[in-house]
């Protein structure tokens, strides 16, 4: 590396350096930062080169580095994986960092920052310490059961387990990371010519769907992601719903529309009042038309053509999504984390209903293993390969 830099570097001090290739020709003027182990992000010796970002410069630097014996390009996520292996971060923090790299909205960013910053990891450590305290009290009974002062479990033993189980239940009830990542799913539905595609285009702020007076124009479910005020949404336009279907393609479109309704977080119903799915918002659309169907209890009265009522509808959607998704700065659990937390809660519930101290101890051990798995203390190479494969080269 000295041949490339032409000088030795003082640890943890940014130094101006002239980068040269193997023939001594100047590549670039850069900043070099030498970060020796173990006090850095990866726990290993690290050299950072802050060069100019042009492709030619970066390519020349990479070519010069490739000539250094023992040096190779990093694989996707390798630096973060080394941080995990060397104990600089745990698995939950690594997953948060992966979500941060993929974040496209402010709400996603804030949730990922909380997870990557260790908010959930600290909570898991707290639960694990609580469980260890309970386990220690139980082991005292198992080991010294003949002694008068420890023959019974502490009076607060069951209370401690119940408190821990309640906290786990509260976290399990939180909105999921997958929903935050995909967006709050809103489906626009109703019969043909109800104004669905026109409203969909207004909501996604693009001419994404073909909107015509011809019934049956929309044949499939069309989705578009968008963010309002930092909140992610996934809007879906659907085929017009009606019973008299002679066209096979249209019938398939209606079937897919019904499936979309089942998977929706919210349905905007533009059809006859009361005919929509349970929980749908009644929307009186096309209020600019004199022949538009009337609705007595419409939540919103709008005209996608003139824009009337659209701002109020959008504000209402933002409020509903914020209530359904994780709050700003709250860590949201992914499927893996949710599964292990669910297993821990199930084990605690089993422990509460056992009378044999040995069976209680086994249930607490299972819960403790679930907490360890949450932080990556017991994991598999295949799972790690999948996680760190999501990262970009050099991260």
QUINORBEL-V672262 format. One record per pair of residues at least 6 apart in sequence whose C-alpha atoms are under 7 Angstrom apart, sorted by the first residue. I is the first residue (numbers start at 1). J is the second residue. D is the distance in Angstrom with one decimal. If there is no record, write none. Layout:
BEGIN
I	J	D
I	J	D
END
This chain:
BEGIN
2	8	6.4
4	19	5.4
4	20	5.1
4	21	6.2
5	17	6.0
5	18	6.0
5	19	5.1
5	20	6.7
9	34	6.3
10	34	6.9
11	34	5.1
11	35	5.8
11	36	6.7
12	33	6.2
12	34	5.7
12	35	5.5
13	33	6.0
14	31	6.2
14	32	5.7
14	33	4.8
15	31	5.4
15	32	5.2
15	33	6.4
16	30	5.9
16	31	4.6
16	32	6.3
17	29	5.9
17	30	5.4
17	31	5.9
17	32	6.4
18	26	6.8
18	28	6.0
18	29	4.7
18	30	6.3
19	26	5.9
19	27	5.3
19	28	5.3
19	29	6.2
19	30	7.0
20	26	4.5
20	27	5.2
21	27	6.5
21	64	5.3
22	64	6.6
27	57	6.7
27	60	6.6
27	61	6.9
28	51	6.8
28	57	6.9
29	51	6.8
30	49	6.7
30	50	5.5
30	51	4.6
31	49	5.9
31	50	5.0
31	51	6.6
32	48	5.7
32	49	4.7
32	50	6.3
33	47	5.8
33	48	5.0
33	49	6.6
34	46	6.2
34	47	4.7
34	48	6.5
35	45	6.0
35	46	5.0
35	47	6.0
36	44	6.7
36	45	4.3
36	46	6.0
37	43	5.2
37	44	4.5
37	45	4.7
38	44	5.8
41	83	6.3
41	88	6.7
42	79	6.4
42	82	5.7
42	83	4.1
42	86	6.9
42	88	6.6
43	83	6.3
43	86	5.9
43	88	6.7
66	72	6.3
74	393	6.6
74	394	5.8
75	393	5.9
76	388	6.6
76	389	5.6
76	391	5.3
76	392	5.1
76	393	4.2
76	394	6.4
76	395	6.6
77	388	4.7
77	389	6.0
77	391	4.6
77	392	6.1
77	393	6.4
77	394	6.7
77	395	4.9
78	395	6.4
79	394	6.7
79	395	5.4
80	395	6.1
81	388	6.5
83	89	5.9
84	90	5.6
84	91	6.8
90	375	5.3
90	376	6.1
91	375	4.9
91	376	4.8
92	115	6.8
92	121	6.4
92	374	6.6
92	375	5.5
93	115	5.6
93	116	4.1
93	117	6.6
93	118	5.8
94	116	6.4
96	112	4.8
96	113	6.7
96	115	4.7
96	116	4.2
97	112	6.6
97	116	5.1
98	390	6.9
98	391	6.3
99	112	5.5
100	109	5.7
100	112	4.9
100	113	6.5
103	109	5.3
105	227	6.5
105	230	5.1
105	231	6.3
105	232	6.2
106	230	4.5
106	231	6.8
107	230	5.6
107	231	5.7
107	328	5.9
108	180	6.4
108	181	6.7
110	328	5.9
110	329	4.7
111	328	6.6
111	329	5.0
111	330	5.3
111	331	4.9
111	332	6.4
112	331	6.8
114	329	5.7
114	330	6.3
114	331	5.4
115	331	5.3
120	331	6.5
121	375	6.8
124	371	6.4
127	164	6.9
128	368	6.4
128	371	6.5
134	157	6.5
135	361	6.8
135	364	6.8
137	153	6.7
138	153	6.6
138	361	6.9
140	150	6.7
141	150	5.8
141	151	5.6
141	152	6.6
141	153	6.7
144	150	6.7
145	151	4.8
158	352	6.9
161	348	6.7
165	345	5.7
165	348	6.4
168	341	6.9
168	345	6.3
172	338	6.6
174	326	6.8
175	324	6.7
175	325	5.3
175	326	5.4
175	332	6.4
176	332	5.5
176	333	5.3
176	334	6.0
177	332	4.8
177	333	5.2
177	334	4.8
178	334	6.2
180	325	6.2
182	234	7.0
183	232	4.5
183	233	4.2
183	234	5.2
184	232	6.2
184	233	4.5
184	234	5.7
184	265	6.4
184	321	6.0
185	233	6.0
185	234	4.7
185	235	5.9
185	264	5.4
185	265	5.1
185	266	6.5
186	234	6.2
186	235	4.8
186	236	6.2
186	264	5.9
186	265	6.0
186	266	4.9
186	267	5.7
187	235	5.8
187	236	4.7
187	237	6.2
187	261	6.6
187	264	6.1
187	266	6.4
187	267	4.8
187	268	6.1
188	196	5.9
188	200	6.9
188	236	6.1
188	237	5.3
188	238	6.5
188	267	6.0
188	268	4.9
188	269	6.4
189	196	6.4
189	238	6.0
189	267	6.8
189	268	6.1
189	269	5.2
189	270	6.1
190	240	5.8
190	241	5.8
190	269	5.7
190	270	4.9
190	271	4.4
191	240	4.3
191	241	4.5
191	242	5.9
191	271	5.7
192	215	5.3
192	216	6.2
192	240	4.1
192	241	6.5
193	213	6.2
193	215	5.8
194	270	6.0
194	271	6.6
195	285	6.6
195	286	6.6
196	237	6.7
197	209	5.8
197	210	6.8
197	211	5.4
197	237	6.2
198	211	5.7
198	304	6.1
199	304	5.2
200	237	6.1
201	207	5.3
201	208	5.8
201	209	6.3
202	304	6.4
204	224	6.6
204	226	6.2
216	239	6.8
216	240	6.4
216	250	6.9
218	238	6.6
218	239	4.9
219	239	5.2
219	250	5.7
219	253	4.8
220	238	6.2
220	239	6.0
220	253	4.8
220	256	6.9
221	236	6.4
221	237	5.6
221	238	4.8
221	239	6.8
221	256	6.7
221	257	6.2
222	236	5.4
222	237	5.1
222	238	6.6
223	234	6.6
223	235	5.5
223	236	4.3
223	237	6.4
224	234	5.7
224	235	5.5
224	236	6.6
225	233	5.6
225	234	4.3
225	235	6.3
226	232	6.0
226	233	5.3
226	234	6.4
227	233	5.7
228	318	6.8
231	318	6.9
238	257	5.2
239	253	5.7
239	254	5.6
239	257	5.9
240	254	6.8
241	254	6.0
245	251	6.2
261	267	6.8
266	280	6.3
267	280	4.8
267	281	6.2
268	280	5.9
268	281	5.1
268	282	6.5
268	283	6.4
269	276	5.9
269	280	6.0
269	281	5.8
269	282	5.2
269	283	5.7
270	282	6.6
270	283	5.3
270	284	6.3
270	285	6.2
273	282	6.7
273	295	6.0
281	299	6.2
282	298	4.8
282	299	5.5
282	300	6.9
283	298	5.4
283	299	6.0
283	300	5.0
283	301	5.9
284	294	6.8
284	295	6.1
284	298	5.9
284	300	6.2
284	301	4.6
284	302	6.2
285	301	6.0
285	302	5.1
285	303	5.7
286	292	6.0
286	302	6.3
286	303	4.7
286	304	6.8
287	301	6.7
287	302	5.9
287	303	5.3
288	303	5.9
300	309	7.0
300	313	6.5
301	309	6.0
302	308	5.2
302	309	4.5
302	310	6.1
303	309	6.7
304	310	7.0
326	332	6.3
337	374	5.9
340	370	5.2
340	374	6.4
341	370	6.7
343	367	6.9
343	370	6.6
344	366	7.0
344	367	4.2
344	370	5.6
347	363	5.1
347	364	6.7
347	366	6.4
347	367	5.6
348	363	6.5
348	364	6.6
348	367	6.7
350	363	6.7
351	360	4.8
351	363	5.5
351	364	6.9
354	360	6.0
372	378	6.2
373	379	6.4
END
